[in-house]
Amino acid sequence: MSRRPNFGGMGMGNMQGIIKQAKKMQQQMEAEQASLATQEFVGKSADDMVVATFSGDRKLKDLKINKEAIDPEDPDMLQDLVIDAVNKGIKAVDDATQASMGKYTKGLM
């Protein structure tokens, strides 16, 4: 006599419904990730001296540096401006990703 696992009152039909729902959610998540990847996000340093543009999959697509930000006597200033713009761009991607995907991950972490 084979014994079926006891799922605490869940019938096999219920389990199939849960699996179907999980697959649907996975497809929705993949569609949202694909949509995010096509979007562009911008990070700007102080006074827009450096502008970094990222795709939704966190790839740097463009970096514009205002010629006034280039001071051969002060390369540290340009480095700081680039770091600031890049960090703001990545944060914009992360914020959009959290807003979009958070509904799927809420309560999991």
Rosetta blueprint (number, residue, H / E / L):
1 M L
2 S L
3 R L
4 R L
5 P L
6 N L
7 F L
8 G L
9 G L
10 M L
11 G L
12 M H
13 G H
14 N H
15 M H
16 Q H
17 G H
18 I H
19 I H
20 K H
21 Q H
22 A H
23 K H
24 K H
25 M H
26 Q H
27 Q H
28 Q H
29 M H
30 E H
31 A H
32 E H
33 Q H
34 A H
35 S H
36 L H
37 A H
38 T H
39 Q L
40 E E
41 F E
42 V E
43 G E
44 K E
45 S L
46 A H
47 D H
48 D H
49 M L
50 V E
51 V E
52 A E
53 T E
54 F E
55 S E
56 G L
57 D L
58 R L
59 K L
60 L E
61 K E
62 D E
63 L E
64 K E
65 I E
66 N L
67 K H
68 E H
69 A H
70 I L
71 D L
72 P L
73 E L
74 D L
75 P H
76 D H
77 M H
78 L H
79 Q H
80 D H
81 L H
82 V H
83 I H
84 D H
85 A H
86 V H
87 N H
88 K H
89 G H
90 I H
91 K H
92 A H
93 V H
94 D H
95 D H
96 A H
97 T H
98 Q H
99 A H
100 S H
101 M H
102 G H
103 K H
104 Y H
105 T H
106 K L
107 G L
108 L L
109 M L
